[in-house]
Amino acid sequence: MASEDGRVVGVHRNTGERNGKRLDVLCCIVFDIKNGKVIDGREHFYDLYAWDAFWA
């Protein structure tokens, strides 16, 4: 998805297994674009608690 103010949103899903833990979290990254280049990117997690528990 893209907006007229120079932002693009990429939606994705992170999955994985690590030390007996499973991860399945929806995420998005909001990119700020200026002059055709990415100048910033912020990742947002649907379930931040699941993300933190997986990496703890």
PAGU-999937 format. One record per atom (N, C-alpha, C): x, y, z; atom name; residue number from 1. Coordinates in pm, 1 decimal. Atoms other than C-alpha are relative to their C-alpha. Layout:
# residues N
+----------+----------+----------+-------+-----+
|        u |        v |        w | atomo | num |
+----------+----------+----------+-------+-----+
|        X |        Y |        Z |    CA | NUM |
...
+----------+----------+----------+-------+-----+
//
This chain:
# residues 56
+----------+----------+----------+-------+-----+
|        u |        v |        w | atomo | num |
+----------+----------+----------+-------+-----+
|     84.4 |   -117.3 |      0.0 |     N |   1 |
|      0.0 |      0.0 |      0.0 |    CA |   1 |
|     88.8 |    123.3 |      0.0 |     C |   1 |
|    -75.9 |   -124.1 |      5.8 |     N |   2 |
|    123.7 |    349.7 |    -74.0 |    CA |   2 |
|    -93.3 |    118.3 |     20.6 |     C |   2 |
|     79.1 |   -121.1 |    -20.2 |     N |   3 |
|      6.7 |    698.3 |     17.8 |    CA |   3 |
|     62.2 |    113.2 |    -81.6 |     C |   3 |
|    -49.0 |   -114.7 |     75.6 |     N |   4 |
|     45.1 |   1034.0 |   -149.9 |    CA |   4 |
|    106.8 |     80.0 |     75.2 |     C |   4 |
|    -97.6 |    -77.0 |    -78.0 |     N |   5 |
|    264.2 |   1167.7 |    133.9 |    CA |   5 |
|    136.9 |    -68.0 |      9.7 |     C |   5 |
|   -131.7 |     62.4 |      3.6 |     N |   6 |
|    557.2 |    935.9 |     57.4 |    CA |   6 |
|     19.2 |   -115.4 |     95.0 |     C |   6 |
|    -11.6 |    117.5 |    -87.3 |     N |   7 |
|    479.5 |    640.7 |    281.2 |    CA |   7 |
|    -46.7 |   -124.8 |    -73.7 |     C |   7 |
|     36.0 |    130.5 |     55.8 |     N |   8 |
|    466.3 |    276.5 |    179.8 |    CA |   8 |
|     -8.2 |    -97.6 |    116.2 |     C |   8 |
|     17.6 |     99.0 |   -106.0 |     N |   9 |
|    337.4 |     -4.7 |    402.7 |    CA |   9 |
|     13.7 |   -139.6 |    -59.7 |     C |   9 |
|    -14.2 |    139.9 |     36.8 |     N |  10 |
|    453.4 |   -363.0 |    366.5 |    CA |  10 |
|    -52.9 |    -85.9 |    113.7 |     C |  10 |
|     58.4 |     88.5 |   -100.8 |     N |  11 |
|    247.3 |   -626.0 |    551.5 |    CA |  11 |
|     59.0 |   -138.9 |    -18.9 |     C |  11 |
|    -59.8 |    132.9 |      8.5 |     N |  12 |
|    407.3 |   -959.6 |    634.1 |    CA |  12 |
|    -28.4 |    -78.9 |    127.8 |     C |  12 |
|     20.5 |     90.2 |   -113.4 |     N |  13 |
|    397.6 |  -1253.2 |    872.3 |    CA |  13 |
|    134.9 |    -60.4 |     37.3 |     C |  13 |
|   -123.4 |     60.5 |    -50.3 |     N |  14 |
|    689.9 |  -1371.1 |   1088.1 |    CA |  14 |
|    -34.4 |   -131.4 |     68.1 |     C |  14 |
|     17.4 |    130.3 |    -64.2 |     N |  15 |
|    705.9 |  -1738.0 |   1180.9 |    CA |  15 |
|    137.1 |    -59.5 |     28.8 |     C |  15 |
|   -125.8 |     66.1 |    -30.4 |     N |  16 |
|    974.5 |  -1946.1 |   1341.6 |    CA |  16 |
|    -11.5 |    -90.2 |    120.6 |     C |  16 |
|    -13.0 |     86.5 |   -118.1 |     N |  17 |
|   1079.4 |  -2205.6 |   1597.3 |    CA |  17 |
|    139.8 |     19.6 |     54.9 |     C |  17 |
|   -128.0 |    -25.3 |    -65.4 |     N |  18 |
|   1354.9 |  -2150.6 |   1850.5 |    CA |  18 |
|     -5.6 |    -49.8 |    142.3 |     C |  18 |
|     -8.6 |     51.6 |   -137.1 |     N |  19 |
|   1446.6 |  -2341.9 |   2167.2 |    CA |  19 |
|   -136.2 |    -46.5 |     51.8 |     C |  19 |
|    130.3 |     52.0 |    -39.6 |     N |  20 |
|   1103.8 |  -2508.1 |   2175.8 |    CA |  20 |
|   -112.5 |    102.4 |     -3.5 |     C |  20 |
|    102.0 |   -105.6 |      8.5 |     N |  21 |
|    919.0 |  -2177.0 |   2123.5 |    CA |  21 |
|    -42.2 |     18.0 |   -144.9 |     C |  21 |
|     51.1 |    -25.4 |    135.1 |     N |  22 |
|    700.2 |  -2097.1 |   1823.9 |    CA |  22 |
|    -44.7 |    144.9 |    -12.0 |     C |  22 |
|     39.1 |   -137.4 |     28.2 |     N |  23 |
|    639.9 |  -1759.1 |   1666.0 |    CA |  23 |
|    -90.2 |      1.6 |   -123.1 |     C |  23 |
|     90.3 |    -19.8 |    113.5 |     N |  24 |
|    350.1 |  -1665.2 |   1436.9 |    CA |  24 |
|    -69.0 |    135.4 |     20.8 |     C |  24 |
|     43.3 |   -136.3 |    -27.8 |     N |  25 |
|    297.5 |  -1288.0 |   1432.0 |    CA |  25 |
|    -15.6 |     78.8 |   -130.6 |     C |  25 |
|     18.1 |    -91.3 |    112.0 |     N |  26 |
|    153.0 |  -1046.6 |   1175.9 |    CA |  26 |
|     73.5 |    130.6 |     30.1 |     C |  26 |
|    -77.5 |   -122.2 |    -16.0 |     N |  27 |
|    364.4 |   -734.9 |   1118.8 |    CA |  27 |
|    -17.7 |     88.9 |   -122.2 |     C |  27 |
|     -9.7 |    -88.0 |    115.9 |     N |  28 |
|    397.1 |   -434.5 |    897.0 |    CA |  28 |
|    120.0 |     91.1 |     19.6 |     C |  28 |
|   -106.0 |    -99.0 |     -3.3 |     N |  29 |
|    677.9 |   -197.1 |    809.3 |    CA |  29 |
|    -50.2 |    121.7 |    -76.4 |     C |  29 |
|     37.7 |   -126.0 |     63.6 |     N |  30 |
|    600.4 |    166.1 |    733.0 |    CA |  30 |
|    128.9 |     69.2 |    -42.6 |     C |  30 |
|   -118.0 |    -65.2 |     55.4 |     N |  31 |
|    864.2 |    315.8 |    504.3 |    CA |  31 |
|    -33.4 |    143.1 |    -38.7 |     C |  31 |
|      9.5 |   -137.1 |     49.4 |     N |  32 |
|    911.5 |    688.2 |    445.8 |    CA |  32 |
|     92.8 |     10.4 |   -120.3 |     C |  32 |
|    -74.4 |    -10.0 |    125.1 |     N |  33 |
|   1024.8 |    757.2 |     89.6 |    CA |  33 |
|     17.3 |    147.6 |    -35.2 |     C |  33 |
|    -26.5 |   -137.2 |     44.3 |     N |  34 |
|   1191.3 |   1079.1 |    -27.0 |    CA |  34 |
|     95.1 |     -6.5 |   -119.5 |     C |  34 |
|    -80.7 |      0.1 |    122.7 |     N |  35 |
|   1327.9 |   1136.5 |   -377.0 |    CA |  35 |
|     34.4 |   -141.6 |    -45.4 |     C |  35 |
|    -18.6 |    137.2 |     45.8 |     N |  36 |
|   1285.5 |    766.1 |   -452.1 |    CA |  36 |
|     85.9 |    -87.1 |     89.2 |     C |  36 |
|    -84.2 |     77.6 |    -91.7 |     N |  37 |
|   1492.4 |    650.0 |   -151.6 |    CA |  37 |
|    -69.5 |    -16.2 |    134.1 |     C |  37 |
|     53.6 |     25.1 |   -134.2 |     N |  38 |
|   1391.6 |    493.8 |    179.3 |    CA |  38 |
|     83.0 |     82.2 |     98.8 |     C |  38 |
|    -71.3 |    -80.0 |   -100.4 |     N |  39 |
|   1478.3 |    740.8 |    455.0 |    CA |  39 |
|    -30.4 |    -45.4 |    142.2 |     C |  39 |
|     35.3 |     49.5 |   -133.1 |     N |  40 |
|   1307.9 |    563.1 |    746.5 |    CA |  40 |
|    -89.5 |   -121.8 |    -15.5 |     C |  40 |
|     87.7 |    116.2 |     -3.0 |     N |  41 |
|   1135.6 |    235.6 |    829.8 |    CA |  41 |
|    -31.1 |    -37.3 |    143.9 |     C |  41 |
|     41.0 |     37.2 |   -136.1 |     N |  42 |
|    935.8 |    141.1 |   1138.7 |    CA |  42 |
|    -83.7 |   -126.2 |     -6.7 |     C |  42 |
|     72.5 |    127.0 |     -1.6 |     N |  43 |
|    818.9 |   -211.1 |   1213.0 |    CA |  43 |
|    -99.5 |      0.2 |    115.2 |     C |  43 |
|    107.2 |      7.4 |    -99.3 |     N |  44 |
|    492.2 |   -267.5 |   1399.1 |    CA |  44 |
|    -49.0 |   -144.4 |      6.1 |     C |  44 |
|     41.1 |    138.3 |    -21.0 |     N |  45 |
|    385.9 |   -602.6 |   1548.0 |    CA |  45 |
|   -142.8 |     -5.5 |     51.5 |     C |  45 |
|    137.9 |     17.1 |    -46.0 |     N |  46 |
|     27.5 |   -716.2 |   1591.0 |    CA |  46 |
|     -2.0 |    -49.3 |    144.7 |     C |  46 |
|     -5.1 |     56.5 |   -135.3 |     N |  47 |
|    123.9 |   -911.2 |   1904.7 |    CA |  47 |
|    142.3 |     15.4 |     53.7 |     C |  47 |
|   -134.5 |    -27.8 |    -49.2 |     N |  48 |
|    430.3 |   -753.1 |   2064.4 |    CA |  48 |
|     38.2 |    -93.8 |    114.5 |     C |  48 |
|    -29.7 |     91.5 |   -110.8 |     N |  49 |
|    400.3 |   -979.4 |   2371.5 |    CA |  49 |
|     48.4 |   -135.3 |    -51.8 |     C |  49 |
|    -43.9 |    127.0 |     60.2 |     N |  50 |
|    432.4 |  -1293.0 |   2153.6 |    CA |  50 |
|    141.3 |     15.7 |    -57.5 |     C |  50 |
|   -131.5 |    -27.9 |     58.0 |     N |  51 |
|    731.6 |  -1135.0 |   1974.2 |    CA |  51 |
|    106.3 |      0.9 |    110.9 |     C |  51 |
|    -94.6 |     -7.5 |   -112.0 |     N |  52 |
|    905.0 |  -1055.2 |   2305.7 |    CA |  52 |
|     22.1 |   -135.6 |     65.1 |     C |  52 |
|    -11.2 |    132.2 |    -63.4 |     N |  53 |
|    830.8 |  -1400.6 |   2452.5 |    CA |  53 |
|     86.1 |    -94.2 |    -84.4 |     C |  53 |
|    -77.6 |     86.1 |     90.0 |     N |  54 |
|    981.8 |  -1570.3 |   2147.6 |    CA |  54 |
|    148.3 |     30.0 |     11.9 |     C |  54 |
|   -141.2 |    -38.5 |     -2.4 |     N |  55 |
|   1308.5 |  -1376.0 |   2170.6 |    CA |  55 |
|     59.7 |      4.4 |    140.5 |     C |  55 |
|    -50.3 |     -4.1 |   -139.0 |     N |  56 |
|   1336.8 |  -1386.3 |   2553.9 |    CA |  56 |
|     81.7 |   -123.9 |     31.3 |     C |  56 |
+----------+----------+----------+-------+-----+
//
